[in-house]
């Protein structure tokens, strides 16, 4: 096996594993949507329920939560149905992500998060 072939093998990953990691990320994101739902509930308790724009936004949070849940289940089912020998170079796609820690988890990038921290769009305020 040539060096190029070895390098290729190391970077390729089973598609099943990539789909499972993506489903897990979506599942974990629903926690944040749950927090938004709690914020909406608190706002309703404080009397902003008469505002039509607020009600549309509240419904959007609920729809987002439902869609994320469905997408996660869909990806999990795709992982079950995917042939076990299919591979993908997920690291290439992951390099396009703005959040380096997410890119690391999804693409299993060899570079550390510290090297990717400079990517545009990554910010934490809290």
C-alpha positions in Angstrom: 0.0 0.0 0.0 1.4 3.4 -1.0 1.7 6.4 1.4 -1.2 8.1 -0.4 -3.4 5.0 0.0 -2.6 4.8 3.7 -3.4 8.4 4.2 -6.7 7.9 2.3 -7.6 5.0 4.5 -6.9 6.9 7.7 -9.1 9.8 6.7 -12.0 7.7 5.4 -14.7 6.8 8.0 -17.6 4.5 8.0 -20.7 6.4 6.8 -22.7 4.6 9.6 -20.4 6.2 12.2 -20.7 9.7 10.7 -24.5 9.4 10.6 -24.6 8.3 14.2 -22.4 11.2 15.3 -24.6 13.6 13.4 -27.8 12.2 15.0 -26.2 12.5 18.4 -25.3 16.2 17.7 -28.9 16.9 16.8 -30.1 15.1 19.9 -27.8 17.1 22.1 -29.0 20.3 20.3 -32.6 19.7 21.4 -31.4 20.5 25.0 -31.0 24.1 23.8 -34.4 24.1 22.2 -35.8 22.8 25.5 -34.3 25.9 27.2 -36.0 28.1 24.6 -39.3 26.3 25.3 -38.9 27.1 29.0 -38.2 30.8 28.1 -41.4 30.9 26.1 -43.3 29.3 29.0 -42.0 31.9 31.4 -42.8 34.7 28.9 -46.4 33.4 28.7 -46.7 33.5 32.4 -45.6 37.1 32.4 -48.5 38.2 30.1 -46.9 38.4 26.6 -49.3 35.8 25.2 -51.5 38.3 23.5 -48.9 39.4 21.0 -49.4 37.5 17.6 -45.7 37.9 16.7 -44.7 36.3 20.0 -47.2 33.4 19.5 -45.7 32.7 16.0 -42.2 32.7 17.5 -43.4 30.4 20.3 -44.9 28.0 17.7 -41.6 28.1 15.8 -39.7 26.9 18.8 -42.1 24.0 19.1 -41.8 23.2 15.4 -38.0 23.4 15.6 -37.9 20.9 18.5 -40.1 18.5 16.6 -38.1 18.7 13.4 -34.8 18.2 15.3 -36.2 15.1 17.0 -37.4 13.7 13.6 -34.2 14.5 11.8 -32.2 12.7 14.6 -34.4 9.6 14.3 -34.2 9.7 10.5 -30.4 9.8 10.6 -30.3 7.0 13.1 -32.5 4.9 10.8 -30.3 5.7 7.8 -27.3 4.5 9.8 -29.1 1.2 10.4 -30.0 0.9 6.7 -26.5 1.9 5.4 -24.3 -0.9 4.1 -21.5 -1.4 6.7 -18.7 -1.1 4.2 -19.6 2.4 2.8 -17.0 5.0 3.8 -16.9 8.8 3.5 -14.3 11.5 3.9 -16.2 13.4 6.5 -13.2 15.4 7.6 -13.4 17.3 4.3 -16.9 18.4 4.9 -16.2 19.1 8.6 -13.5 21.6 7.7 -16.2 23.8 6.3 -18.0 24.1 9.6 -17.7 27.3 11.5 -17.6 25.8 15.0 -14.3 24.0 15.4 -15.4 21.7 18.3 -18.4 20.6 16.3 -16.1 20.0 13.3 -13.8 17.9 15.5 -16.7 15.7 16.7 -18.3 15.2 13.3 -15.2 14.9 11.2 -12.9 13.4 13.7 -10.3 15.9 12.5 -6.7 15.2 13.3 -6.0 18.9 14.0 -6.8 20.0 17.5 -9.6 22.4 18.3 -7.0 25.0 19.3 -5.6 25.1 15.8 -9.1 25.7 14.4 -10.3 28.3 16.9 -9.6 31.1 14.4 -12.5 30.1 12.2 -14.9 32.9 11.4 -18.2 32.8 13.2 -17.1 31.1 16.4 -17.9 33.1 19.5 -19.1 32.5 23.0 -20.6 35.3 25.0 -21.6 33.6 28.2 
